[in-house]
Amino acid sequence: MLGSTSNMSTHPEPIIGRLQPLEPDLAVIPAGWFLMGSEAGQDNERPVHRVWVDGFQLARCQVSNADYHVFLCETRAPAPPFLKDPHFNDPQQPVVAVSWYEAARYCEWLGGASARRYRLPTEAEWERAARGGVEGKLFPWGNEAPATRPGYSERWRTGPERIGRSLPNGYGLYEMCENVHEWSNDWFQADYYAHSPERNPPGPEGGTRRASRGGSWRHHIKISRCAARSSIPPEFQYADYGFRVACDLIP
């Protein structure tokens, strides 16, 4: 299994001078109501319920190795596993095997050099964004099976693909529901939907696993449904786990 619970790699090579954080290209996700969950999925996706999400911004792409390299050089943080593996180290592939804690630290670092406060999206924000403004469909494009997507059988042979290669959804977001699982800010609770608040649900107050969303290059079905939920302990580092950043709208 391509996963790790401890960091086995070293710091990147020292650099001369200061690198500036690579500000992500952000899409505006408008405020609004949507139906969260699915009757076609697992029990933890039920009940389908009406949720309001305030407007926010979400990165159009997953954080890349090139983005993360700047963070490593500036903070001297330990590099994630697989960074020297040729299947995972292309600068434009999404960074993988980053724990939830490391993803959260990246967001904090990115915001430290910006007027924005970057963070991980909540589950509700992520699902609203993944749907791209289309209500009641299984996938960002509709209900057609993932195998019908262009070039599906030729993709993800040995790892994730470069970011920004798939067709964007209705909000201009790339690789939503595919490539790598993406950390959310929420703790995971299987029955949370039964009692979650109607407006801007923040997730449970605590837990042992952090929620994640999206599909995985290593799964038999490579693209997930918009409502599909997954989770692992926040310290785990898996080769199909990455993230993308979010931030509030600046008034």
C-alpha positions in Angstrom: 0.0 0.0 0.0 1.4 3.4 -1.0 1.0 5.1 2.3 3.0 6.2 5.3 2.3 7.3 8.8 5.7 8.8 9.3 8.0 11.1 7.3 11.0 9.3 6.0 12.5 12.0 3.7 14.8 15.0 4.2 14.8 18.7 3.8 15.1 20.1 0.2 18.4 21.6 -0.9 19.1 25.1 0.6 18.3 28.1 -1.6 19.8 31.5 -2.0 17.4 34.4 -1.4 13.7 34.3 -0.5 11.1 32.7 -2.7 7.7 34.3 -2.8 4.7 32.0 -2.2 2.9 31.1 -5.4 -0.5 32.7 -5.1 -3.1 30.2 -6.4 -5.5 31.0 -9.2 -8.8 31.3 -7.3 -12.4 30.8 -8.5 -15.3 32.5 -6.8 -17.9 30.1 -5.5 -21.1 32.1 -5.0 -23.2 32.0 -1.9 -26.3 29.8 -2.1 -28.3 26.8 -1.2 -27.7 23.3 -2.5 -28.7 19.7 -1.7 -25.8 18.0 0.1 -25.4 14.3 0.1 -26.8 11.5 -2.1 -29.3 8.7 -1.9 -27.2 6.7 -4.4 -24.2 6.5 -2.2 -23.0 5.2 1.2 -25.0 5.6 4.4 -22.7 8.4 5.5 -24.0 10.5 2.6 -27.5 10.5 4.0 -29.8 12.1 4.5 -29.8 14.5 1.6 -30.2 17.9 3.2 -30.5 21.5 2.2 -27.4 23.5 3.1 -26.5 27.2 2.7 -22.8 28.1 2.0 -21.5 31.6 2.1 -19.6 32.8 -0.9 -15.9 31.9 -0.8 -12.9 31.3 -3.1 -11.3 28.0 -4.0 -8.1 27.2 -5.9 -8.8 26.1 -9.4 -6.2 23.4 -9.1 -4.8 21.1 -6.5 -1.5 22.3 -4.8 1.3 21.2 -7.1 4.8 19.9 -6.3 6.2 23.3 -7.6 3.9 25.2 -5.2 4.9 23.0 -2.3 8.6 23.2 -3.0 8.5 26.9 -2.2 6.9 26.1 1.1 9.6 23.5 1.9 12.4 25.8 1.0 11.1 28.7 3.0 10.0 26.8 6.1 12.6 24.0 6.1 9.8 21.6 6.8 10.5 17.9 6.1 9.6 16.8 2.6 6.8 14.3 2.1 7.5 10.7 1.1 7.7 9.9 -2.6 9.1 13.4 -3.5 12.0 11.7 -5.3 9.9 9.0 -6.9 9.6 9.7 -10.6 5.9 8.7 -10.6 5.1 11.5 -8.2 7.7 14.3 -8.5 6.8 16.2 -11.7 6.6 19.9 -10.8 3.0 20.1 -12.2 1.7 16.9 -10.5 -0.2 17.5 -7.3 1.9 17.1 -4.2 1.0 13.8 -2.4 1.6 12.1 0.9 1.0 15.4 2.8 -0.7 14.9 6.2 -3.6 17.0 7.2 -1.3 18.9 9.6 1.1 19.7 6.8 -1.7 20.9 4.5 -3.0 23.1 7.3 0.5 24.5 7.9 0.9 25.2 4.2 -2.3 27.3 4.3 -1.1 29.2 7.3 2.3 29.9 5.6 0.7 31.0 2.4 -1.6 33.4 4.2 1.4 34.8 6.1 2.7 36.5 3.0 -0.7 37.6 1.7 -3.7 39.7 2.5 -5.8 36.6 2.4 -6.3 33.9 5.1 -5.9 30.6 3.4 -7.4 27.5 4.8 -8.7 24.1 3.8 -12.4 24.0 2.6 -15.1 22.5 4.7 -16.9 19.4 3.4 -19.9 21.5 2.5 -17.9 24.1 0.7 -16.0 21.4 -1.2 -19.2 19.6 -2.3 -20.9 22.8 -3.4 -17.8 23.7 -5.4 -17.5 20.2 -7.0 -21.1 20.4 -8.2 -20.3 23.5 -10.2 -23.8 25.0 -9.8 -25.5 21.8 -11.2 -28.0 20.4 -8.7 -28.9 16.7 -8.2 -26.3 15.1 -10.5 -23.8 12.4 -9.5 -20.7 13.9 -11.1 -19.7 17.5 -12.0 -20.7 16.8 -15.6 -23.9 14.9 -15.0 -24.8 11.3 -14.4 -22.8 9.5 -17.1 -20.3 7.0 -15.7 -16.6 8.0 -15.3 -15.5 5.5 -18.0 -17.3 7.7 -20.6 -14.9 10.6 -20.0 -12.4 11.3 -22.8 -9.3 9.2 -22.5 -10.4 7.6 -19.2 -8.8 4.2 -19.9 -5.4 5.8 -20.7 -5.1 8.0 -17.6 -3.6 7.5 -14.2 -1.4 4.5 -15.1 1.3 5.0 -12.4 0.3 8.1 -10.4 -1.7 11.3 -10.5 -1.7 13.4 -13.7 -0.5 17.0 -14.0 -2.9 19.6 -12.6 -5.2 21.6 -14.9 -5.5 18.9 -17.6 -9.2 17.8 -17.2 -12.2 19.8 -18.4 -13.2 22.3 -15.7 -16.5 22.2 -14.0 -19.1 25.0 -14.0 -17.1 27.1 -11.6 -13.9 26.7 -13.5 -12.3 24.1 -11.1 -10.0 21.4 -12.4 -9.7 17.8 -11.2 -12.6 18.1 -8.7 -13.5 14.4 -7.9 -10.4 13.0 -9.5 -6.6 12.7 -9.4 -6.0 12.7 -5.6 -8.2 12.7 -2.5 -8.3 16.3 -1.0 -8.2 17.0 2.7 -11.1 19.1 4.1 -11.0 21.1 7.3 -13.7 18.9 9.0 -13.4 16.1 11.4 -15.2 13.1 10.1 -18.4 11.7 11.6 -20.4 9.2 9.7 -23.8 10.4 10.9 -23.1 14.1 10.9 -25.6 14.9 8.3 -28.5 13.8 10.6 -27.9 16.8 12.8 -25.6 19.2 11.0 -26.5 22.9 11.0 -28.3 24.2 7.9 -26.0 27.2 7.3 -22.2 26.8 6.8 -21.8 23.5 8.6 -18.3 23.4 10.1 -18.1 19.7 10.8 -18.0 17.9 14.2 -16.1 19.5 17.1 -13.6 16.7 17.3 -12.8 13.1 16.2 -10.0 10.8 15.2 -10.2 11.1 11.4 -10.3 14.1 9.1 -12.7 14.1 6.2 -11.5 14.1 2.6 -13.2 14.4 -0.7 -12.6 13.6 -4.3 -11.4 10.5 -6.3 -8.0 8.8 -6.5 -5.7 7.7 -9.2 -5.1 4.4 -7.5 -8.8 3.3 -7.1 -10.5 1.0 -9.5 -13.0 3.8 -10.3 -10.8 6.8 -10.7 -13.4 9.6 -10.4 -15.7 9.9 -7.4 -19.2 11.2 -7.1 -19.6 14.8 -5.9 -21.2 13.5 -2.6 -18.7 10.7 -1.9 -17.0 11.0 1.5 -13.8 9.5 2.8 -11.5 9.9 5.8 -8.2 8.9 7.4 -6.3 9.9 10.5 -4.8 13.4 10.1 -1.2 12.2 10.6 -1.3 9.7 7.7 0.6 10.4 4.5 -0.8 8.5 1.5 0.3 8.6 -2.1 -3.2 9.5 -3.3 -3.8 12.3 -0.8 -3.3 16.0 -1.7 -5.2 19.2 -1.1 -6.3 22.5 -2.6 -6.7 25.8 -0.7 -9.7 28.0 0.0 -10.2 31.5 1.5 -13.1 33.8 2.4 -14.2 36.5 0.0 -12.5 39.8 0.8 -15.1 42.5 1.4 
